[in-house]
Amino acid sequence: MYSAPFEYAAPTTLEEALSLLEEHGEDARVLAGGQSLIPLMKLRFATPALLIDINRIPDLDYVEESADDLLIGPLARNNALADSAALKERYPTMAAAAPLISDPVVRNLGTLAGSLAHADPAGDWGSVMLSLGARVAVTGPSGEREIPVAELFQGPFTTALEPTEVITEVRVPKPSDRSGGTYLKLERKVGDFATVGAAVSLELDDGHVGRAGIGLTALGPQNLHAKTAEEALAGAEPGEEAFDEAARLAADAAEPVSDLRGSADYKRETARVFVRRGLAAAHETATAT
C-alpha cells in the first residue's frame, strides 16, 4: 500500500523543526529513523499532513557520558548503541538489548528516541529504559522539560509528549560499580516482535540489593514497569528466595493476551522465568566487578 499524500519538510535547525511543529500541531509527525512511522503511514494507520525530517539537523547523533548519565541524541542509531564501548562496559542491560532490536536493516536507521516516542507495547527499548530509571528531555515552544520514562508511556502508542514537542535527549543514570543487568527476548524469528521480553537491572549495596529495575515487553497495553517486584527486592539479600519472589510478582503484574504467539498463561510463565534468569545473570555480573 501507499501512504496518504503529505507535505515534506527537512529543517536544518532544531528551532526550525519546533516552529513547524508549533504551526501544524497534530497534523505533523517527526521523522528520525522512520522504522516505525513509515510502515504505519503505508498502512494508513498514520496519515500526517506534514512529515518533518530531522536528519539534516547536525549534532543530534551522539552517545556520550556526563558525570551522572549516559546521554543519547535523538538521531543516534541502534547500531551505534550496539557498537558503543560505554554500553558494553557499564550498561549491560542496554548492551544485551541493542543487538536484539529487530534486524540489521532496521538497526541501521532506527533510533532509541524514536522507539520511545512511538510507544509500541512490543518495543524493546521501552522496557530497558524502565528498568534503568531513564528520563527523556523533550523540547517544545515553552522550552525543555524532563519526563521519566516511567511517566512517558500512557497507553498503546500514546505518550505524555505534546503534539508540539520532540524528544531531544535520552538520559540513562550511570550505574554503580557493583551492578549488572540483561535483556531476555523470546521471538519467533530474527526481526520479529517480542512474544515476551524482560529487562532487568540490579545494583548491590553492602551485600544487599540497593536498586532493582524490571521492565516487561509485549505483556500489556504498554511497556510494563514491575514496581512491586522492584520494591520486594530493595534491601533484600540477593539469592534464590528473593529472586523467585520478585519473578513471581513481576509475572503477576503482566497483562498478556492469548494470540498466535502463545497463550496468556504461556506468556506469563515465560515472563516469570525470564525475570528469574535475568536477576541471576545480573547478580553474577554485579558480583564479578
Secondary structure, 3 states (H helix, E strand, C coil): CCCCCCEEECCCCHHHHHHHHHHHHHHEEEECCCCCHHHHHHCCCCCCCEEEECCCCCCCCCEEECCCEEEECCCCEHHHHHCCHHHHHHCHHHHHHHHHCCCHHHHHHCEHHHHHHHCCCCCHHHHHHHHHCCEEEEEECCEEEEEEHHHHEEECCEECCCCCCEEEEEEEECCCCCEEEEEEEECCCCCCCCCEEEEEEEEEECCEEEEEEEEEECCCCCCEECHHHHHHHCCCCCCHHHHHHHHHHHHHHCCCCCECCECHHHHHHHHHHHHHHHHHHHHHHHHHC
